[in-house]
Structures are given as structure tokens and as C-alpha cells.
């Protein structure tokens, strides 16, 4: 009972953390195997991340040709107690491009504008911007020293977490 209550509280905390943050860090590998780190504003729909990024960016080209990426959502240094133990969520994700004229493009586009403002509307109208769905495969929530939790597979927010011990 105590473990289930803790897991439920952690799931609520994870959801609130996702709601508070506006962007995610993105790690991909290009066609030559060179790692690329970047970031993108996001929205969440049905337990999946959606991002809108320019085709001109290196990370977008890697997303177009890759099947997997890694995502990091991390607490701002200014609000953390220590830079060594910032609260963070890390996910391994599968990558799928969303077709421009699809219902998903329209729905996610509206969510992006609602969450990130009019600039998202302008970017949606530019031909070089692509939308990607990032579906979580594995995830980890770190609250600080000794407080790391593995999320249930294929979930964004889960009340089934395993406390990781060294």
C-alpha cells in the first residue's frame, strides 16, 4: 500500500514537472554516427511528445533518417538545490514524422500555439518546419541523490516505478 501511494505521488509529480517545462533536450545521431545535441519546445498528446523543428537544423535531418532518439527534460539550475542533482526526466524514444496535411498535424499545431504562443503559428506555416512524434520506450525520473526511478516501459507518466539502487 505504501509503495503504491508513493508511486502515485511520483506519477503526479512527473506530470506536474512535464506541465511546468516548455522544452526538451534532444540527443540524436546523424547518418555518419556523429552525436548531435539540441532542444525543442514540446507538447504532450496521448502520452507522446510532439515537436516542431526546422529541416535546416542538423538534429532535424538526423530525426528524419533515424528511428530513435533520447530526450531530457531538466530542472533549471537557478531553481535547483545543487547542480549535481537537478530533477530530470530522461526517455529513450522512437521517432515518427507527422504528415503536414494530417489531422494529427492540425491537432498538435493547435496545442503548440496554445502552449507556446503565436510564434508556433508562424512556424507551422513555414514549409521547412517538420513535426515529429516522440514515443517513449523507456524512461527514468531522477529527483536527486539516491532518488532515481525507472518508469514502466512505453509510458510517459507511470504509477509503476522501480526505485533504482546502487
Backbone as JSON Lines, residues from 0, in Angstrom:
{"i":0,"aa":"X","n":[0.83,-1.19,0.0],"ca":[0.0,0.0,0.0],"c":[0.87,1.26,0.0]}
{"i":1,"aa":"X","n":[1.91,1.28,0.84],"ca":[2.79,2.44,0.93],"c":[3.51,2.65,-0.41]}
{"i":2,"aa":"X","n":[4.0,1.56,-1.01],"ca":[4.7,1.68,-2.29],"c":[3.78,2.19,-3.39]}
{"i":3,"aa":"X","n":[2.53,1.73,-3.41],"ca":[1.58,2.18,-4.43],"c":[1.27,3.67,-4.24]}
{"i":4,"aa":"X","n":[1.14,4.11,-2.99],"ca":[0.89,5.52,-2.73],"c":[2.06,6.37,-3.18]}
{"i":5,"aa":"X","n":[3.29,5.92,-2.89],"ca":[4.49,6.64,-3.33],"c":[4.53,6.7,-4.85]}
{"i":6,"aa":"X","n":[4.24,5.58,-5.52],"ca":[4.25,5.55,-6.99],"c":[3.22,6.51,-7.55]}
{"i":7,"aa":"X","n":[2.07,6.58,-6.96],"ca":[1.02,7.5,-7.41],"c":[1.45,8.96,-7.2]}
{"i":8,"aa":"X","n":[2.08,9.25,-6.07],"ca":[2.58,10.6,-5.8],"c":[3.67,10.97,-6.8]}
{"i":9,"aa":"X","n":[4.56,10.02,-7.12],"ca":[5.61,10.28,-8.09],"c":[5.02,10.53,-9.49]}
{"i":10,"aa":"X","n":[4.0,9.77,-9.86],"ca":[3.34,9.97,-11.16],"c":[2.74,11.38,-11.24]}
{"i":11,"aa":"X","n":[2.13,11.83,-10.16],"ca":[1.58,13.18,-10.11],"c":[2.69,14.21,-10.23]}
{"i":12,"aa":"X","n":[3.81,13.97,-9.55],"ca":[4.95,14.88,-9.62],"c":[5.56,14.93,-11.03]}
{"i":13,"aa":"X","n":[5.65,13.78,-11.67],"ca":[6.17,13.72,-13.04],"c":[5.27,14.52,-13.98]}
{"i":14,"aa":"X","n":[3.96,14.33,-13.87],"ca":[3.02,15.06,-14.74],"c":[3.15,16.56,-14.51]}
{"i":15,"aa":"X","n":[3.25,16.98,-13.27],"ca":[3.39,18.41,-12.97],"c":[4.7,18.94,-13.54]}
{"i":16,"aa":"X","n":[5.77,18.17,-13.45],"ca":[7.07,18.57,-13.99],"c":[6.99,18.74,-15.51]}
{"i":17,"aa":"X","n":[6.35,17.8,-16.19],"ca":[6.16,17.92,-17.64],"c":[5.34,19.15,-18.0]}
{"i":18,"aa":"X","n":[4.34,19.45,-17.21],"ca":[3.48,20.62,-17.46],"c":[4.24,21.92,-17.25]}
{"i":19,"aa":"X","n":[5.18,21.94,-16.3],"ca":[5.93,23.17,-15.98],"c":[7.0,23.5,-17.01]}
{"i":20,"aa":"X","n":[7.58,22.49,-17.62],"ca":[8.68,22.7,-18.55],"c":[8.13,22.97,-19.95]}
{"i":21,"aa":"X","n":[8.83,23.77,-20.73],"ca":[8.36,24.1,-22.07],"c":[9.15,23.46,-23.19]}
{"i":22,"aa":"X","n":[10.37,22.99,-22.86],"ca":[11.2,22.42,-23.92],"c":[11.94,21.2,-23.4]}
{"i":23,"aa":"X","n":[12.42,20.43,-24.34],"ca":[13.18,19.23,-24.02],"c":[14.53,19.28,-24.72]}
{"i":24,"aa":"X","n":[15.51,18.65,-24.13],"ca":[16.82,18.47,-24.75],"c":[16.72,17.21,-25.6]}
{"i":25,"aa":"X","n":[17.38,17.25,-26.73],"ca":[17.26,16.17,-27.7],"c":[18.64,15.68,-28.08]}
{"i":26,"aa":"X","n":[18.84,14.37,-28.04],"ca":[20.1,13.77,-28.48],"c":[19.8,12.78,-29.6]}
{"i":27,"aa":"X","n":[20.49,12.97,-30.72],"ca":[20.32,12.11,-31.89],"c":[21.69,11.79,-32.47]}
{"i":28,"aa":"X","n":[21.71,10.87,-33.42],"ca":[22.95,10.52,-34.11],"c":[22.69,10.7,-35.59]}
{"i":29,"aa":"X","n":[23.61,11.38,-36.28],"ca":[23.42,11.59,-37.72],"c":[23.81,10.34,-38.51]}
{"i":30,"aa":"X","n":[23.67,10.42,-39.83],"ca":[23.91,9.26,-40.7],"c":[25.34,8.74,-40.61]}
{"i":31,"aa":"X","n":[26.28,9.59,-40.22],"ca":[27.67,9.18,-40.07],"c":[28.0,8.72,-38.65]}
{"i":32,"aa":"X","n":[27.01,8.7,-37.79],"ca":[27.21,8.26,-36.41],"c":[27.7,9.35,-35.48]}
{"i":33,"aa":"X","n":[27.64,10.6,-35.93],"ca":[28.09,11.72,-35.1],"c":[26.93,12.15,-34.19]}
{"i":34,"aa":"X","n":[27.16,12.25,-32.89],"ca":[26.1,12.68,-31.98],"c":[25.79,14.17,-32.13]}
{"i":35,"aa":"X","n":[24.52,14.5,-31.99],"ca":[24.06,15.89,-32.07],"c":[23.14,16.13,-30.88]}
{"i":36,"aa":"X","n":[23.38,17.21,-30.17],"ca":[22.51,17.62,-29.06],"c":[21.83,18.92,-29.44]}
{"i":37,"aa":"X","n":[20.56,19.03,-29.1],"ca":[19.81,20.24,-29.37],"c":[18.65,20.32,-28.39]}
{"i":38,"aa":"X","n":[17.69,21.17,-28.71],"ca":[16.49,21.27,-27.88],"c":[15.32,21.63,-28.77]}
{"i":39,"aa":"X","n":[14.11,21.44,-28.23],"ca":[12.9,21.83,-28.96],"c":[11.77,22.03,-27.96]}
{"i":40,"aa":"X","n":[10.93,23.04,-28.18],"ca":[9.69,23.15,-27.42],"c":[8.82,21.93,-27.73]}
{"i":41,"aa":"X","n":[7.98,21.54,-26.78],"ca":[7.16,20.35,-26.98],"c":[5.75,20.54,-26.45]}
{"i":42,"aa":"X","n":[4.89,19.63,-26.91],"ca":[3.59,19.41,-26.3],"c":[3.44,17.91,-26.12]}
{"i":43,"aa":"X","n":[2.55,17.54,-25.23],"ca":[2.26,16.13,-24.99],"c":[0.83,15.87,-25.41]}
{"i":44,"aa":"X","n":[0.64,14.79,-26.15],"ca":[-0.69,14.33,-26.55],"c":[-0.69,12.82,-26.44]}
{"i":45,"aa":"X","n":[-1.64,12.29,-25.69],"ca":[-1.79,10.84,-25.53],"c":[-0.47,10.16,-25.18]}
{"i":46,"aa":"X","n":[0.2,10.7,-24.16],"ca":[1.42,10.09,-23.62],"c":[2.61,10.1,-24.58]}
{"i":47,"aa":"X","n":[2.59,11.01,-25.57],"ca":[3.69,11.12,-26.52],"c":[4.08,12.59,-26.67]}
{"i":48,"aa":"X","n":[5.37,12.82,-26.9],"ca":[5.87,14.17,-27.16],"c":[5.7,14.49,-28.63]}
{"i":49,"aa":"X","n":[5.43,15.77,-28.91],"ca":[5.43,16.27,-30.29],"c":[6.29,17.52,-30.33]}
{"i":50,"aa":"X","n":[7.13,17.59,-31.36],"ca":[8.0,18.74,-31.54],"c":[7.88,19.25,-32.97]}
{"i":51,"aa":"X","n":[8.16,20.53,-33.15],"ca":[8.15,21.19,-34.45],"c":[9.53,21.79,-34.65]}
{"i":52,"aa":"X","n":[10.26,21.32,-35.67],"ca":[11.66,21.73,-35.85],"c":[11.95,22.01,-37.32]}
{"i":53,"aa":"X","n":[12.92,22.87,-37.56],"ca":[13.27,23.26,-38.92],"c":[14.1,22.18,-39.61]}
{"i":54,"aa":"X","n":[13.76,21.91,-40.86],"ca":[14.51,20.94,-41.66],"c":[15.96,21.39,-41.85]}
{"i":55,"aa":"X","n":[16.24,22.67,-41.69],"ca":[17.59,23.18,-41.86],"c":[18.52,22.81,-40.7]}
{"i":56,"aa":"X","n":[17.96,22.42,-39.58],"ca":[18.75,22.08,-38.4],"c":[19.33,20.67,-38.52]}
{"i":57,"aa":"X","n":[20.54,20.49,-38.02],"ca":[21.18,19.18,-38.06],"c":[20.36,18.11,-37.34]}
{"i":58,"aa":"X","n":[19.79,18.47,-36.2],"ca":[19.05,17.47,-35.45],"c":[17.8,17.02,-36.21]}
{"i":59,"aa":"X","n":[17.19,17.91,-37.0],"ca":[16.01,17.54,-37.77],"c":[16.39,16.54,-38.86]}
{"i":60,"aa":"X","n":[17.49,16.77,-39.52],"ca":[17.95,15.84,-40.54],"c":[18.21,14.46,-39.93]}
{"i":61,"aa":"X","n":[18.78,14.43,-38.74],"ca":[19.01,13.16,-38.06],"c":[17.69,12.5,-37.66]}
{"i":62,"aa":"X","n":[16.71,13.29,-37.23],"ca":[15.39,12.75,-36.89],"c":[14.71,12.15,-38.11]}
{"i":63,"aa":"X","n":[14.85,12.8,-39.25],"ca":[14.24,12.3,-40.48],"c":[14.75,10.92,-40.86]}
{"i":64,"aa":"X","n":[16.01,10.65,-40.57],"ca":[16.63,9.41,-41.01],"c":[16.82,8.4,-39.88]}
{"i":65,"aa":"X","n":[16.52,8.8,-38.66],"ca":[16.72,7.91,-37.52],"c":[15.41,7.34,-37.01]}
{"i":66,"aa":"X","n":[15.52,6.31,-36.24],"ca":[14.34,5.68,-35.66],"c":[14.23,5.94,-34.17]}
{"i":67,"aa":"X","n":[15.34,6.34,-33.56],"ca":[15.37,6.53,-32.11],"c":[16.11,7.81,-31.74]}
{"i":68,"aa":"X","n":[15.8,8.31,-30.56],"ca":[16.46,9.48,-30.0],"c":[16.39,9.37,-28.48]}
{"i":69,"aa":"X","n":[17.05,10.29,-27.84],"ca":[16.96,10.4,-26.39],"c":[16.5,11.81,-26.06]}
{"i":70,"aa":"X","n":[15.65,11.9,-25.05],"ca":[15.06,13.17,-24.63],"c":[15.37,13.39,-23.16]}
{"i":71,"aa":"X","n":[15.71,14.63,-22.82],"ca":[15.97,15.01,-21.44],"c":[15.19,16.27,-21.12]}
{"i":72,"aa":"X","n":[14.43,16.21,-20.06],"ca":[13.73,17.38,-19.54],"c":[14.31,17.61,-18.15]}
{"i":73,"aa":"X","n":[14.87,18.79,-17.94],"ca":[15.66,19.01,-16.73],"c":[15.3,20.32,-16.05]}
{"i":74,"aa":"X","n":[15.33,20.28,-14.74],"ca":[15.07,21.44,-13.91],"c":[16.11,22.53,-14.17]}
{"i":75,"aa":"X","n":[15.69,23.76,-14.16],"ca":[16.58,24.91,-14.34],"c":[17.59,24.95,-13.18]}
{"i":76,"aa":"X","n":[18.82,25.25,-13.51],"ca":[19.86,25.35,-12.47],"c":[19.5,26.36,-11.39]}
{"i":77,"aa":"X","n":[18.87,27.45,-11.79],"ca":[18.55,28.52,-10.83],"c":[17.57,28.06,-9.76]}
{"i":78,"aa":"X","n":[16.73,27.08,-10.06],"ca":[15.74,26.63,-9.08],"c":[16.12,25.33,-8.39]}
{"i":79,"aa":"X","n":[17.29,24.76,-8.73],"ca":[17.69,23.51,-8.08],"c":[18.55,23.79,-6.85]}
{"i":80,"aa":"X","n":[18.53,22.83,-5.93],"ca":[19.34,22.96,-4.72],"c":[20.82,22.8,-5.02]}
{"i":81,"aa":"X","n":[21.13,21.92,-5.95],"ca":[22.52,21.69,-6.35],"c":[22.57,21.31,-7.82]}
{"i":82,"aa":"X","n":[23.56,21.78,-8.5],"ca":[23.72,21.5,-9.93],"c":[23.98,20.0,-10.16]}
{"i":83,"aa":"X","n":[24.46,19.29,-9.14],"ca":[24.76,17.87,-9.28],"c":[23.53,16.97,-9.19]}
{"i":84,"aa":"X","n":[22.44,17.48,-8.72],"ca":[21.27,16.62,-8.51],"c":[19.99,17.32,-8.97]}
{"i":85,"aa":"X","n":[20.02,17.87,-10.18],"ca":[18.84,18.53,-10.7],"c":[17.76,17.5,-11.03]}
{"i":86,"aa":"X","n":[16.51,17.85,-10.75],"ca":[15.38,17.0,-11.09],"c":[15.34,16.86,-12.61]}
{"i":87,"aa":"X","n":[15.1,15.61,-13.08],"ca":[15.1,15.42,-14.53],"c":[14.33,14.16,-14.93]}
{"i":88,"aa":"X","n":[13.86,14.2,-16.14],"ca":[13.23,13.06,-16.79],"c":[14.04,12.74,-18.04]}
{"i":89,"aa":"X","n":[14.34,11.48,-18.25],"ca":[15.06,11.07,-19.44],"c":[14.29,9.92,-20.07]}
{"i":90,"aa":"X","n":[14.11,10.01,-21.38],"ca":[13.4,8.97,-22.12],"c":[14.19,8.54,-23.34]}
{"i":91,"aa":"X","n":[14.16,7.26,-23.65],"ca":[14.53,6.77,-24.97],"c":[13.22,6.75,-25.74]}
{"i":92,"aa":"X","n":[13.25,7.29,-26.97],"ca":[12.01,7.43,-27.74],"c":[12.17,6.89,-29.15]}
{"i":93,"aa":"X","n":[11.04,6.46,-29.71],"ca":[11.0,6.18,-31.14],"c":[10.57,7.46,-31.84]}
{"i":94,"aa":"X","n":[10.96,7.6,-33.09],"ca":[10.75,8.84,-33.84],"c":[9.88,8.56,-35.07]}
{"i":95,"aa":"X","n":[8.8,9.35,-35.22],"ca":[7.95,9.27,-36.4],"c":[7.61,10.67,-36.88]}
{"i":96,"aa":"X","n":[7.76,10.9,-38.17],"ca":[7.39,12.2,-38.74],"c":[5.88,12.23,-38.96]}
{"i":97,"aa":"X","n":[5.28,13.4,-38.69],"ca":[3.84,13.61,-38.9],"c":[3.64,14.31,-40.24]}
{"i":98,"aa":"X","n":[2.74,13.81,-41.03],"ca":[2.46,14.41,-42.33],"c":[1.76,15.76,-42.16]}
{"i":99,"aa":"X","n":[2.18,16.71,-42.97],"ca":[1.73,18.09,-42.86],"c":[0.2,18.24,-42.97]}
{"i":100,"aa":"X","n":[-0.44,17.59,-43.84],"ca":[-1.88,17.77,-44.06],"c":[-2.74,16.82,-43.24]}
{"i":101,"aa":"X","n":[-2.17,16.16,-42.26],"ca":[-2.91,15.17,-41.47],"c":[-3.7,15.82,-40.34]}
{"i":102,"aa":"X","n":[-4.66,15.07,-39.82],"ca":[-5.45,15.54,-38.67],"c":[-4.54,15.73,-37.45]}
{"i":103,"aa":"X","n":[-3.53,14.87,-37.31],"ca":[-2.6,14.99,-36.18],"c":[-1.82,16.29,-36.26]}
{"i":104,"aa":"X","n":[-1.36,16.66,-37.47],"ca":[-0.65,17.94,-37.66],"c":[-1.51,19.09,-37.16]}
{"i":105,"aa":"X","n":[-2.77,19.11,-37.56],"ca":[-3.67,20.21,-37.16],"c":[-3.9,20.23,-35.65]}
{"i":106,"aa":"X","n":[-4.18,19.06,-35.09],"ca":[-4.45,18.98,-33.65],"c":[-3.23,19.39,-32.84]}
{"i":107,"aa":"X","n":[-2.08,18.83,-33.17],"ca":[-0.85,19.16,-32.44],"c":[-0.46,20.61,-32.68]}
{"i":108,"aa":"X","n":[-0.66,21.09,-33.91],"ca":[-0.37,22.5,-34.21],"c":[-1.16,23.43,-33.31]}
{"i":109,"aa":"X","n":[-2.44,23.13,-33.11],"ca":[-3.26,23.94,-32.21],"c":[-2.73,23.9,-30.78]}
{"i":110,"aa":"X","n":[-2.29,22.72,-30.34],"ca":[-1.73,22.59,-28.99],"c":[-0.43,23.37,-28.85]}
{"i":111,"aa":"X","n":[0.4,23.34,-29.89],"ca":[1.65,24.1,-29.86],"c":[1.38,25.6,-29.74]}
{"i":112,"aa":"X","n":[0.41,26.09,-30.5],"ca":[0.07,27.52,-30.46],"c":[-0.48,27.86,-29.08]}
{"i":113,"aa":"X","n":[-1.34,27.02,-28.55],"ca":[-1.93,27.28,-27.22],"c":[-0.84,27.32,-26.14]}
{"i":114,"aa":"X","n":[0.13,26.42,-26.25],"ca":[1.16,26.33,-25.21],"c":[2.31,27.31,-25.4]}
{"i":115,"aa":"X","n":[2.7,27.55,-26.66],"ca":[3.92,28.32,-26.92],"c":[3.69,29.64,-27.64]}
{"i":116,"aa":"X","n":[2.45,29.98,-27.93],"ca":[2.16,31.29,-28.46],"c":[2.17,31.39,-29.98]}
{"i":117,"aa":"X","n":[2.0,32.61,-30.43],"ca":[1.83,32.91,-31.85],"c":[3.03,32.53,-32.7]}
{"i":118,"aa":"X","n":[4.23,32.52,-32.13],"ca":[5.4,32.13,-32.91],"c":[5.23,30.7,-33.45]}
{"i":119,"aa":"X","n":[4.59,29.84,-32.69],"ca":[4.34,28.48,-33.17],"c":[3.43,28.49,-34.4]}
{"i":120,"aa":"X","n":[2.46,29.37,-34.41],"ca":[1.57,29.5,-35.57],"c":[2.37,29.9,-36.82]}
{"i":121,"aa":"X","n":[3.27,30.83,-36.65],"ca":[4.11,31.26,-37.77],"c":[5.0,30.13,-38.27]}
{"i":122,"aa":"X","n":[5.58,29.38,-37.35],"ca":[6.46,28.28,-37.74],"c":[5.7,27.16,-38.44]}
{"i":123,"aa":"X","n":[4.47,26.9,-38.0],"ca":[3.65,25.87,-38.63],"c":[3.38,26.18,-40.09]}
{"i":124,"aa":"X","n":[3.37,27.46,-40.45],"ca":[3.07,27.85,-41.83],"c":[4.31,27.82,-42.73]}
{"i":125,"aa":"X","n":[5.49,27.68,-42.15],"ca":[6.72,27.66,-42.94],"c":[6.99,26.25,-43.47]}
{"i":126,"aa":"X","n":[7.32,26.15,-44.74],"ca":[7.5,24.86,-45.39],"c":[8.67,24.04,-44.9]}
{"i":127,"aa":"X","n":[9.66,24.68,-44.28],"ca":[10.82,23.9,-43.83],"c":[10.65,23.34,-42.42]}
{"i":128,"aa":"X","n":[9.5,23.57,-41.78],"ca":[9.29,23.03,-40.44],"c":[8.57,21.7,-40.51]}
{"i":129,"aa":"X","n":[9.11,20.74,-39.77],"ca":[8.57,19.39,-39.72],"c":[8.13,19.08,-38.31]}
{"i":130,"aa":"X","n":[7.14,18.21,-38.2],"ca":[6.63,17.78,-36.9],"c":[6.98,16.31,-36.69]}
{"i":131,"aa":"X","n":[7.41,16.02,-35.47],"ca":[7.76,14.65,-35.12],"c":[7.03,14.23,-33.85]}
{"i":132,"aa":"X","n":[6.65,12.96,-33.84],"ca":[6.12,12.33,-32.64],"c":[7.26,11.53,-32.02]}
{"i":133,"aa":"X","n":[7.47,11.73,-30.73],"ca":[8.5,11.02,-29.97],"c":[7.78,10.15,-28.94]}
{"i":134,"aa":"X","n":[7.75,8.85,-29.19],"ca":[7.01,7.92,-28.32],"c":[7.96,7.28,-27.31]}
{"i":135,"aa":"X","n":[7.71,7.47,-26.02],"ca":[8.6,6.9,-25.01],"c":[8.66,5.37,-25.08]}
{"i":136,"aa":"X","n":[9.87,4.85,-24.99],"ca":[10.09,3.41,-24.93],"c":[10.52,3.02,-23.52]}
{"i":137,"aa":"X","n":[11.44,3.82,-22.96],"ca":[11.92,3.64,-21.59],"c":[12.1,5.01,-20.98]}
{"i":138,"aa":"X","n":[11.94,5.1,-19.68],"ca":[12.11,6.39,-19.02],"c":[12.65,6.26,-17.62]}
{"i":139,"aa":"X","n":[13.21,7.37,-17.16],"ca":[13.79,7.44,-15.82],"c":[13.51,8.81,-15.24]}
{"i":140,"aa":"X","n":[13.07,8.85,-14.0],"ca":[12.81,10.09,-13.28],"c":[13.81,10.17,-12.14]}
{"i":141,"aa":"X","n":[14.59,11.27,-12.11],"ca":[15.58,11.47,-11.06],"c":[15.18,12.7,-10.26]}
{"i":142,"aa":"X","n":[14.96,12.52,-8.97],"ca":[14.57,13.62,-8.09],"c":[15.75,14.2,-7.34]}
{"i":143,"aa":"X","n":[16.86,13.49,-7.33],"ca":[18.04,13.93,-6.59],"c":[18.89,12.73,-6.22]}
{"i":144,"aa":"X","n":[19.86,12.96,-5.35],"ca":[20.76,11.89,-4.93],"c":[19.99,10.71,-4.34]}
{"i":145,"aa":"X","n":[20.21,9.53,-4.88],"ca":[19.58,8.32,-4.34],"c":[18.09,8.22,-4.59]}
{"i":146,"aa":"X","n":[17.57,9.1,-5.43],"ca":[16.12,9.1,-5.69],"c":[15.87,9.05,-7.21]}
{"i":147,"aa":"X","n":[16.25,7.91,-7.79],"ca":[16.06,7.68,-9.22],"c":[15.08,6.54,-9.4]}
{"i":148,"aa":"X","n":[14.18,6.69,-10.36],"ca":[13.11,5.72,-10.57],"c":[13.0,5.38,-12.05]}
{"i":149,"aa":"X","n":[12.93,4.1,-12.33],"ca":[12.7,3.61,-13.7],"c":[11.2,3.57,-13.93]}
{"i":150,"aa":"X","n":[10.74,4.18,-15.04],"ca":[9.33,4.16,-15.37],"c":[8.98,2.87,-16.09]}
{"i":151,"aa":"X","n":[7.72,2.47,-16.01],"ca":[7.27,1.3,-16.75],"c":[7.52,1.54,-18.23]}
{"i":152,"aa":"X","n":[7.85,0.48,-18.96],"ca":[8.16,0.58,-20.38],"c":[6.99,1.18,-21.16]}
{"i":153,"aa":"X","n":[7.32,1.96,-22.18],"ca":[6.34,2.53,-23.1],"c":[5.35,3.49,-22.44]}
{"i":154,"aa":"X","n":[5.8,4.19,-21.4],"ca":[4.95,5.16,-20.72],"c":[5.66,6.49,-20.59]}
{"i":155,"aa":"X","n":[4.88,7.55,-20.6],"ca":[5.41,8.89,-20.35],"c":[5.35,9.18,-18.86]}
{"i":156,"aa":"X","n":[4.2,8.9,-18.28],"ca":[3.97,9.06,-16.85],"c":[3.38,7.74,-16.37]}
{"i":157,"aa":"X","n":[3.95,7.2,-15.34],"ca":[3.51,5.89,-14.88],"c":[3.45,5.86,-13.36]}
{"i":158,"aa":"X","n":[2.49,5.13,-12.83],"ca":[2.48,4.91,-11.39],"c":[3.1,3.54,-11.07]}
{"i":159,"aa":"X","n":[3.81,2.99,-12.06],"ca":[4.58,1.76,-11.86],"c":[6.05,2.12,-12.04]}
{"i":160,"aa":"X","n":[6.71,2.43,-10.93],"ca":[8.09,2.88,-10.96],"c":[8.94,1.95,-10.1]}
{"i":161,"aa":"X","n":[10.16,1.7,-10.53],"ca":[11.1,0.93,-9.74],"c":[12.19,1.86,-9.24]}
{"i":162,"aa":"X","n":[12.38,1.87,-7.92],"ca":[13.44,2.67,-7.32],"c":[14.77,2.04,-7.65]}
{"i":163,"aa":"X","n":[15.67,2.8,-8.25],"ca":[16.99,2.28,-8.6],"c":[17.92,2.42,-7.42]}
{"i":164,"aa":"X","n":[18.63,1.36,-7.14],"ca":[19.58,1.37,-6.04],"c":[20.95,1.03,-6.58]}
{"i":165,"aa":"X","n":[21.98,1.72,-6.05],"ca":[23.35,1.48,-6.48],"c":[23.82,0.15,-6.08]}
